[in-house]
Amino acid sequence: MSEQAIAVKAKKVDAVVEKFNAATSAIVVDYRGLTVEQVTDLRKQLRDAGVQMNVIKNKILTRAAEKAGYGDLNDVFAGPTAVAFSNEDPIAPAKILKKFSDSVDALEIKGGYIEDKIMSVDEINVYATLPSREDLLSMLASELQAPIRNVAYAIKAVAEKGDDGEAA
């Protein structure tokens, strides 16, 4: 192999290492059997959530994963492989890919990492079923409002009872 070809591959590996290092999560999938329309739809859903999906050669992924400290992922780099990288919401790719794989049998989640923790398919599926950050904040706000609401109802009831008592 020529030095020029080696340099080109080294640049590709370094680019993937940068993606691994910048991402809060990376989910590896087997996309074999998806139609062009399905891949386009999946990429659009991922892009709308700020997730980038790339098809990368397994040898480049293997070298980049080792260089970035994710060498334990090397077992999942077999067959047609695409990686969904998220730099923002670490759960977004898991949610979108899980939902898509439930409706399209051809997509298979193989593994990945979320916030620097390498995860199995089962662990990724658990994360995918968690409520979104916005939903969790909404639940928290509702729970924090409940005691205040109860105090307000109690004060209102006492005030109404006091009004009834004065009239009698």
Summary of the structure (lengths in Angstrom):
residues: 168
radius of gyration: 24.5
end to end distance: 101.4
largest distance: 102.0
contacts: 468
relative contact order: 0.14
helix: 62%
strand: 15%
